[in-house]
Amino acid sequence: MARSGVQYEDVLGAIESLQTRGEAPSVQKIREVLGTGSFTTISDHLREWRLRRESSREQPASQAMPEAVQRLAESLWHKAQEAAGEALAQYREHADRRVVEAQEAMQEAQRQVEDAEQREAALSAHVAGTEQRLEARSAALARVEAERDQWQERARQFEERLSRALQQLDKLQQESEQQAQAHQQALAERDAQHLARLNQEEQRHEVAEARLMTLLDEARQERVAAEKRYDAAAQQLEKRQENLQRQLHETQAALGREEKQHRETQWARSRAEERIDTLRHEQSLLQARIEDQKRHIEEQAARLRTLDAELMRRTWQPDEEGKPSRRAERGAETQEGSKVEPSESVR
């Protein structure tokens, strides 16, 4: 039973329109005229129209022929029909295989397109995450560079302070040497004075000798005290110099660590940029592959349409008057159902 939608009158009008243009009616041409309708429904209405047309004929053409000619014609017609049926069956089987292969290729291409889209989405998310991490690394790098500048400034200040301390140390050493020379000179002068006084007092009195010994002891004690003060000042200066040297080494070590961290950050940033370039290249390759699959699907669809048109043309071969032969129509009616099914699958 025909499906609801396209009515018999609609199909009849399309057949009359095709006959007016001198074209043989077929399911595909009727559907093109109507612009809608399923192949099964149109095929049922077309079969009904052919049955009505056969029943309305008054006399078959075979009754006007001699019986021998009629038997020969029917024999030739059956042989031709069998040969055409076998060729058509082989052609239809080949077309069905091509249709199935095209459908499988289309499904595989659709799966590949979906996989490519999912991979592209994942790559986009990964690229976005990488860009975010790169921005965070850039911000961290900016902070590290700012801290490095601060450490460099502090190191410069330390170096200036160390330079001033060394200058002060040199000045103190010079002053200490001058003081030592002056003290030694004063001690020498004092010893000379004491010796002179001793020589003078030796001739006078024994009390003067005792006094001289006392003065010598005092001079020796003053000299020892001065040497102790000099040694204490020198030790203090050495400790201060060692502290300054230790601070300088610590500052240089901190600068070395900061420079190493800065180089590692620069290396990580270059690796991230290379990874982003690689992901963008893979994305372009996937897009090109998707375009190739789409073109392949369109080519398969065009080839299927060409095969279907060729099948319809061979099935409805017109006679000398531009209309399908009566026996070709009868043979096509037996194969109409099998013809509709591949068209439905293509559709």
C-alpha positions as CSV (number, residue, x, y, z in Angstrom):
1,M,0.0,0.0,0.0
2,A,1.3,3.5,-0.9
3,R,2.3,5.7,1.9
4,S,0.4,8.9,2.8
5,G,1.8,12.2,1.4
6,V,2.1,11.9,-2.4
7,Q,-1.2,10.9,-4.0
8,Y,-1.8,9.0,-7.2
9,E,-3.2,12.1,-8.9
10,D,0.0,13.9,-8.1
11,V,2.1,11.1,-9.7
12,L,-0.3,11.0,-12.7
13,G,0.2,14.8,-13.2
14,A,3.9,14.4,-13.1
15,I,3.8,11.5,-15.7
16,E,1.7,13.6,-18.0
17,S,4.2,16.5,-17.7
18,L,7.1,14.1,-18.5
19,Q,5.3,12.7,-21.5
20,T,4.5,16.2,-22.8
21,R,8.3,16.9,-22.7
22,G,9.0,13.6,-24.5
23,E,10.6,11.9,-21.5
24,A,10.0,8.4,-20.2
25,P,8.5,8.4,-16.7
26,S,10.7,7.0,-13.9
27,V,10.7,7.2,-10.1
28,Q,13.6,9.6,-10.1
29,K,12.2,11.9,-12.7
30,I,8.7,11.9,-11.1
31,R,10.3,12.8,-7.8
32,E,12.3,15.6,-9.4
33,V,9.0,17.0,-10.9
34,L,7.1,16.7,-7.6
35,G,10.0,17.9,-5.5
36,T,9.0,15.6,-2.6
37,G,7.8,12.1,-1.8
38,S,9.5,8.8,-1.0
39,F,10.8,6.4,-3.7
40,T,8.6,3.6,-2.4
41,T,5.4,5.7,-2.6
42,I,6.2,7.0,-6.1
43,S,7.1,3.5,-7.2
44,D,3.7,2.1,-6.0
45,H,1.8,4.8,-7.9
46,L,3.9,4.4,-11.0
47,R,3.2,0.6,-11.0
48,E,-0.5,1.3,-10.6
49,W,-0.5,3.7,-13.5
50,R,1.3,1.1,-15.7
51,L,-1.3,-1.6,-14.7
52,R,-4.1,0.7,-15.6
53,R,-2.6,1.6,-18.9
54,E,-2.1,-2.1,-19.8
55,S,-5.6,-2.9,-18.9
56,S,-7.0,0.0,-20.9
57,R,-5.4,-1.2,-24.2
58,E,-7.9,-2.9,-26.5
59,Q,-5.7,-5.4,-28.2
60,P,-2.1,-6.4,-27.5
61,A,0.4,-5.9,-30.3
62,S,1.3,-9.6,-30.3
63,Q,-2.2,-10.6,-31.6
64,A,-1.6,-8.8,-34.9
65,M,1.5,-10.9,-35.5
66,P,1.7,-14.4,-37.0
67,E,2.0,-17.1,-34.4
68,A,5.5,-18.2,-35.6
69,V,6.8,-14.7,-35.6
70,Q,5.2,-14.1,-32.2
71,R,6.9,-17.3,-30.7
72,L,10.2,-16.2,-32.2
73,A,9.8,-12.7,-30.9
74,E,8.8,-13.9,-27.5
75,S,11.7,-16.3,-27.4
76,L,14.1,-13.6,-28.5
77,W,12.5,-11.2,-26.0
78,H,12.8,-13.7,-23.1
79,K,16.5,-14.3,-23.9
80,A,17.2,-10.6,-24.2
81,Q,15.2,-10.1,-21.0
82,E,17.2,-12.8,-19.2
83,A,20.5,-11.4,-20.5
84,A,19.5,-7.9,-19.5
85,G,18.3,-9.1,-16.1
86,E,21.6,-10.9,-15.4
87,A,23.6,-7.8,-16.5
88,L,21.3,-5.5,-14.5
89,A,21.6,-7.8,-11.5
90,Q,25.4,-7.8,-11.7
91,Y,25.4,-4.0,-12.2
92,R,23.0,-3.6,-9.3
93,E,25.1,-5.8,-7.1
94,H,28.2,-3.9,-8.0
95,A,26.3,-0.6,-7.3
96,D,25.1,-1.9,-4.0
97,R,28.6,-2.8,-3.0
98,R,29.8,0.6,-4.0
99,V,26.9,2.2,-2.0
100,V,27.8,0.2,1.1
101,E,31.5,1.0,0.7
102,A,30.6,4.7,0.3
103,Q,28.4,4.6,3.3
104,E,31.1,2.9,5.4
105,A,33.7,5.5,4.1
106,M,31.3,8.3,5.0
107,Q,30.7,6.9,8.5
108,E,34.5,6.5,9.0
109,A,35.1,10.0,7.7
110,Q,32.4,11.3,10.1
111,R,34.1,9.4,13.0
112,Q,37.4,10.9,12.0
113,V,35.9,14.3,11.8
114,E,34.4,13.9,15.3
115,D,37.8,12.6,16.6
116,A,39.5,15.5,15.0
117,E,37.0,18.0,16.5
118,Q,37.5,16.4,19.9
119,R,41.2,16.5,19.5
120,E,41.1,20.1,18.3
121,A,39.0,21.0,21.3
122,A,41.5,19.3,23.6
123,L,44.4,21.0,21.8
124,S,42.6,24.3,22.2
125,A,42.1,23.7,25.9
126,H,45.8,22.6,26.2
127,V,47.0,25.7,24.3
128,A,44.8,27.9,26.5
129,G,46.2,26.3,29.6
130,T,49.7,26.6,28.2
131,E,49.2,30.2,27.4
132,Q,47.9,30.8,30.9
133,R,50.9,29.0,32.4
134,L,53.1,31.0,30.1
135,E,51.5,34.2,31.3
136,A,52.0,33.1,34.9
137,R,55.6,32.2,34.1
138,S,56.1,35.6,32.5
139,A,54.7,37.3,35.6
140,A,56.9,35.2,37.8
141,L,59.8,36.0,35.5
142,A,59.0,39.7,35.8
143,R,59.0,39.4,39.5
144,V,62.3,37.4,39.5
145,E,63.8,40.1,37.3
146,A,62.6,42.8,39.6
147,E,64.1,40.9,42.6
148,R,67.3,40.3,40.6
149,D,67.5,44.1,40.0
150,Q,66.9,44.6,43.7
151,W,69.7,42.1,44.6
152,Q,72.0,43.7,42.1
153,E,71.3,47.1,43.6
154,R,71.9,45.6,47.1
155,A,75.1,44.0,45.8
156,R,76.2,47.3,44.4
157,Q,75.5,48.9,47.7
158,F,77.4,46.1,49.5
159,E,80.3,46.6,47.1
160,E,80.3,50.4,47.8
161,R,80.2,49.8,51.5
162,L,82.9,47.2,51.2
163,S,85.0,49.6,49.2
164,R,84.5,52.3,51.8
165,A,85.3,49.8,54.5
166,L,88.5,48.8,52.8
167,Q,89.4,52.4,52.3
168,Q,88.7,53.0,56.0
169,L,90.8,49.9,56.8
170,D,93.7,51.2,54.8
171,K,93.4,54.6,56.4
172,L,93.3,53.0,59.9
173,Q,96.3,50.9,59.0
174,Q,98.2,54.0,57.8
175,E,97.2,55.9,61.0
176,S,98.1,52.9,63.1
177,E,101.5,52.7,61.4
178,Q,102.0,56.4,61.9
179,Q,101.0,56.1,65.5
180,A,103.4,53.2,66.0
181,Q,106.2,55.1,64.3
182,A,105.4,58.2,66.5
183,H,105.2,56.0,69.6
184,Q,108.4,54.3,68.8
185,Q,110.1,57.6,68.1
186,A,108.7,59.0,71.3
187,L,109.9,55.9,73.2
188,A,113.3,56.3,71.6
189,E,113.5,59.9,72.5
190,R,112.2,59.1,76.0
191,D,114.8,56.3,76.4
192,A,117.5,58.7,75.2
193,Q,116.3,61.3,77.8
194,H,116.1,58.6,80.5
195,L,119.6,57.4,79.6
196,A,120.9,61.0,79.7
197,R,119.3,61.6,83.0
198,L,120.6,58.3,84.2
199,N,124.1,59.2,83.3
200,Q,123.7,62.5,85.1
201,E,122.2,60.9,88.2
202,E,124.7,58.1,88.4
203,Q,127.3,60.5,89.4
204,R,125.1,62.2,92.0
205,H,123.3,59.9,94.2
206,E,122.0,56.3,94.7
207,V,118.5,57.6,95.1
208,A,118.7,59.0,91.6
209,E,119.6,55.4,90.4
210,A,116.4,54.0,92.0
211,R,114.4,56.8,90.5
212,L,115.9,56.0,87.0
213,M,114.9,52.3,87.4
214,T,111.4,53.4,88.2
215,L,111.2,55.6,85.2
216,L,112.5,52.8,83.0
217,D,109.8,50.4,84.4
218,E,107.1,53.0,83.7
219,A,108.4,53.5,80.2
220,R,108.4,49.7,79.6
221,Q,104.8,49.4,80.9
222,E,103.6,52.3,78.7
223,R,105.2,50.7,75.7
224,V,103.6,47.3,76.5
225,A,100.2,49.0,76.9
226,A,100.6,50.8,73.6
227,E,101.5,47.6,71.8
228,K,98.5,45.9,73.4
229,R,96.2,48.7,72.2
230,Y,97.7,48.5,68.7
231,D,97.2,44.7,68.6
232,A,93.6,45.0,69.8
233,A,92.9,47.7,67.1
234,A,94.5,45.5,64.5
235,Q,92.4,42.4,65.5
236,Q,89.2,44.5,65.5
237,L,90.0,45.7,62.0
238,E,90.7,42.2,60.8
239,K,87.4,40.9,62.2
240,R,85.6,43.7,60.6
241,Q,87.3,43.0,57.3
242,E,86.4,39.2,57.6
243,N,82.7,40.1,58.2
244,L,82.7,42.4,55.2
245,Q,84.3,39.6,53.1
246,R,81.7,37.0,54.3
247,Q,78.8,39.4,53.5
248,L,80.3,40.0,50.0
249,H,80.6,36.2,49.4
250,E,77.0,35.6,50.6
251,T,75.7,38.4,48.3
252,Q,77.6,37.0,45.3
253,A,76.2,33.5,46.0
254,A,72.7,34.9,46.2
255,L,73.2,36.6,42.9
256,G,74.5,33.4,41.3
257,R,71.4,31.5,42.5
258,E,69.1,34.2,41.1
259,E,70.9,34.2,37.8
260,K,70.6,30.4,37.6
261,Q,66.8,30.6,38.4
262,H,66.5,33.3,35.7
263,R,68.2,31.0,33.1
264,E,65.9,28.1,34.0
265,T,62.8,30.3,33.7
266,Q,64.0,31.5,30.3
267,W,64.6,27.9,29.2
268,A,61.1,26.8,30.4
269,R,59.5,29.8,28.5
270,S,61.3,28.9,25.3
271,R,60.1,25.2,25.6
272,A,56.5,26.4,26.2
273,E,56.7,28.6,23.1
274,E,58.1,25.7,21.0
275,R,55.2,23.5,22.3
276,I,52.6,26.1,21.3
277,D,54.1,26.3,17.8
278,T,54.0,22.5,17.5
279,L,50.3,22.3,18.7
280,R,49.3,25.0,16.2
281,H,51.1,23.1,13.4
282,E,49.2,19.9,14.4
283,Q,45.9,21.8,14.4
284,S,46.5,23.1,10.9
285,L,47.3,19.5,9.7
286,L,44.1,18.2,11.3
287,Q,42.1,20.9,9.6
288,A,43.6,20.0,6.2
289,R,42.9,16.3,6.8
290,I,39.2,17.2,7.7
291,E,38.9,19.1,4.4
292,D,40.3,16.2,2.4
293,Q,37.8,13.8,4.0
294,K,34.9,16.2,3.2
295,R,36.0,16.4,-0.4
296,H,36.3,12.6,-0.6
297,I,32.8,12.3,0.8
298,E,31.4,14.7,-1.8
299,E,33.2,12.8,-4.6
300,Q,31.6,9.5,-3.4
301,A,28.2,11.1,-3.3
302,A,28.6,12.5,-6.9
303,R,29.7,9.0,-8.1
304,L,26.7,7.5,-6.4
305,R,24.4,9.9,-8.1
306,T,26.1,9.2,-11.4
307,L,25.6,5.4,-10.9
308,D,22.0,5.8,-10.0
309,A,21.3,7.9,-13.1
310,E,23.1,5.3,-15.3
311,L,21.1,2.6,-13.7
312,M,17.8,4.4,-14.4
313,R,18.9,5.1,-18.0
314,R,19.7,1.5,-18.7
315,T,16.5,0.3,-17.1
316,W,14.3,2.7,-19.1
317,Q,15.9,2.6,-22.6
318,P,13.5,4.4,-25.0
319,D,12.5,3.0,-28.4
320,E,12.5,4.7,-31.8
321,E,9.5,6.9,-30.9
322,G,11.1,8.2,-27.6
323,K,8.9,6.1,-25.4
324,P,9.9,2.9,-23.4
325,S,9.0,-0.3,-25.1
326,R,6.1,-2.3,-23.9
327,R,8.0,-5.4,-23.0
328,A,10.8,-3.3,-21.4
329,E,8.2,-1.7,-19.2
330,R,6.9,-5.2,-18.2
331,G,10.4,-6.4,-17.4
332,A,11.2,-3.2,-15.4
333,E,8.0,-3.7,-13.3
334,T,9.5,-7.0,-11.9
335,Q,12.6,-5.2,-10.9
336,E,11.1,-1.9,-9.6
337,G,11.0,-2.9,-6.0
338,S,14.7,-4.0,-6.0
339,K,15.6,-0.7,-7.7
340,V,13.9,1.4,-5.1
341,E,15.7,0.0,-2.2
342,P,19.3,1.1,-3.2
343,S,17.9,4.5,-4.0
344,E,16.4,4.7,-0.5
345,S,19.7,3.7,1.0
346,V,21.5,6.4,-1.0
347,R,19.0,8.9,0.1
